[in-house]
């Protein structure tokens, strides 16, 4: 079977969804009396602009890092056809482990930092084993089991920061700040854009090859396309699912670890505000393609930044309207199938036009 | 080919918009002092955040300042919001009830930027560019505790508290001390919400659990989650004590009184001191005597007395007498109330 080199729809569909969402939301904002062009301008400059002490675009790159990782984690689950949403819990567990070791280890950073990362990945991976085994061996619905696991992890986090890991002072229950030597450097201080971004991109590249160029990746895709057929073809689909979910968990755990090492330097309650779930939207928006995940993470982080902060800061548009904008984008992704044929037709005619030119 | 040009054109326009919008922002600055106020959760809690917003509105109306309110939700948004405000170049940035460590880090990172916090920060020293007003709520909570201890019919009183932290425990243990003064045999329950200050459903569940336990008065110390506590009081025919703003009128006859924490005043004060050129880093404490905190009865609210069942309403005046008595003692320094911010927990309150 010969595979197409690259499907442009992977890039076009999310872009169209984003565009439609933004346009509709900006029109809604116009009802409150703010010119649509101005709000659009602020949205872009607030999320992707190049001005101020720390340029918004760097902050966007920074906040896209955990999204890329949780998006990648969710994508790996989708690839084997399992709608596992335990990323939130794995992210939290990775973070707990990182905060714990980060504050208690007394090793030189060269050894400690990789060790902490591996430990967080192990924690996330182990948390991925549970829904995977339940699914494969007992047929338990992975959506239910992983939702429940998320609740457990949030409560464990609350317990850990309220009691065993708690630093003495502070209004909020939070863990001790990790040793300064373990902090992952940021390229531009205050932007949160740092080494963790590079690691995330490296993982994306790695998994692009893993999924599309290796035997294991082929197995994954086969199981995802049709599990029974894969079984018939001699693939041990159960093992493939467990393997994928463990890898996915490890990546989500790593996301939590890097947020702690590179960003918060400690954990506190409320630390896990839905980043794991955002990974799901990212994976869906990115059409379950590693490159799509990166692009969507970047765009979503920027729109968040621009809509929920930029619009408030510059135009005093209430935060909720910024939230509406983001919801609109996700809505248009969800109903993608409705306008997909139209977009497909347009793309085809454009690419045909290009061929004619050549 | 034409289509590619169209696409290119769109790209150019949108990129130029990035720069254009950036330029507008810097040009729009005028003579007024600009202030950003970052609040920890969205507006509409009828409590802490709304109170800060009152201060913002007053500052906008009365001072030569342009004050912008920035709503956030969740820890991960706080720092982005603060940095966004720093980026935009406000003269003064207020973080209301945000993480102390983050405020300190930002203040050290941007030594030329003025920061302030109208509610408590937990640090020993503050840098010169960070001011913190601290409102001591332990005494006013104590007064509310006196009332609750006196009024309870079941000898069981509870607190639904946002989270187990000194800033919240200042309310909790002040209240407990008061309850035990007027009712030494009273059983005392605390339900912590794990720092979920914006979840009325959780507040309501926790309150109902305490009412089922036999409590008849619950003190709600949990921001928006407290709405659920107050609703539970009204629905189950029990009583509650409100917090931060005057909440007596939400469910007339069910809310005995409210412990007021005038975040609006402290927000306004900080902005005013900056506008007047008196801004100074460091701590300043406000207390009952400054009018920054107190109970709603002090400021003339009789909602409970007017609407409560006769037996409870009859207890209001004797309770008020006890309150006055202890208030005088506290102000004269004769009686001391436990302060969770600075002291180890007293044995008598364990």
Contacts between the chains, C-beta under 8 A, distances in Angstrom:
chain1	res1	chain2	res2	distance
A	38	B	21	7.8
A	40	B	17	7.3
A	41	B	17	5.0
A	41	B	18	8.0
A	41	B	20	6.6
A	41	B	21	3.6
A	41	B	24	7.7
A	42	B	21	5.8
A	44	B	14	6.6
A	44	B	17	5.7
A	44	B	18	5.4
A	44	B	21	6.6
A	45	B	17	7.5
A	45	B	18	5.4
A	45	B	21	3.7
A	45	B	22	5.0
A	45	B	25	7.4
A	46	B	84	7.6
A	48	B	18	6.2
A	49	B	18	5.4
A	49	B	21	6.9
A	49	B	22	5.2
A	50	B	18	6.7
A	50	B	19	7.1
A	50	B	22	6.7
A	51	B	22	3.8
A	51	B	25	7.2
A	51	B	26	7.5
A	51	B	87	8.0
A	52	B	87	3.5
A	52	B	88	6.8
A	52	B	89	7.6
A	53	B	86	6.2
A	53	B	87	5.3
A	53	B	110	7.8
A	54	B	83	6.3
A	54	B	86	7.9
A	54	B	87	6.0
A	56	B	84	7.9
A	56	B	87	7.2
A	59	B	80	6.7
A	59	B	83	6.8
A	59	B	84	8.0
A	63	B	80	7.0
A	155	B	194	7.9
A	158	B	194	4.3
A	158	B	195	7.7
A	162	B	163	7.9
A	162	B	164	5.8
A	162	B	194	7.4
A	169	B	100	7.7
A	169	B	122	4.9
A	169	B	123	7.8
A	169	B	166	7.6
A	170	B	99	7.6
A	170	B	100	6.0
A	170	B	101	7.1
A	170	B	122	5.5
A	170	B	165	6.8
A	170	B	166	7.9
A	171	B	97	7.5
A	171	B	99	7.4
A	171	B	100	6.4
A	171	B	120	6.8
A	171	B	122	5.8
A	171	B	165	5.0
A	171	B	166	6.7
A	171	B	167	4.2
A	171	B	168	7.8
A	172	B	75	7.7
A	172	B	99	6.0
A	172	B	163	7.1
A	172	B	165	6.1
A	172	B	195	6.2
A	173	B	163	6.1
A	173	B	164	6.4
A	173	B	165	6.0
A	173	B	195	6.4
A	174	B	99	7.7
A	174	B	101	7.9
A	177	B	101	7.0
A	189	B	109	7.3
A	190	B	83	6.0
A	190	B	109	6.6
A	266	B	101	7.7
A	268	B	75	6.0
A	268	B	99	7.3
A	268	B	195	8.0
A	269	B	75	8.0
A	269	B	163	6.9
A	269	B	194	5.8
A	269	B	195	4.1
A	270	B	74	5.5
A	270	B	75	4.6
A	270	B	195	5.9
A	270	B	196	7.9
A	271	B	75	5.9
A	271	B	76	7.3
A	273	B	73	7.5
A	273	B	74	3.7
A	273	B	75	6.9
A	273	B	76	5.3
A	273	B	77	7.7
A	274	B	74	7.9
A	275	B	76	7.4
A	305	B	80	6.8
A	305	B	84	7.8
A	308	B	72	7.9
A	308	B	77	7.1
A	309	B	70	7.2
A	309	B	77	8.0
A	309	B	80	6.2
A	309	B	81	5.8
A	309	B	84	4.4
A	310	B	84	7.3
A	312	B	68	7.6
A	312	B	70	5.3
A	312	B	71	6.7
A	313	B	36	7.4
A	313	B	68	6.8
A	313	B	70	6.5
A	313	B	84	5.5
A	313	B	85	6.6
A	313	B	88	5.4
A	314	B	25	6.2
A	314	B	88	7.4
A	316	B	68	6.2
A	316	B	69	7.9
A	318	B	71	7.2
A	319	B	42	5.9
A	319	B	70	8.0
A	319	B	71	4.1
A	319	B	72	7.5
A	319	B	73	7.6
A	320	B	42	7.1
A	350	B	3	5.1
A	350	B	4	7.9
A	353	B	1	6.9
A	353	B	2	7.8
A	353	B	3	5.8
A	354	B	1	7.7
A	354	B	4	7.1
A	357	B	1	4.8
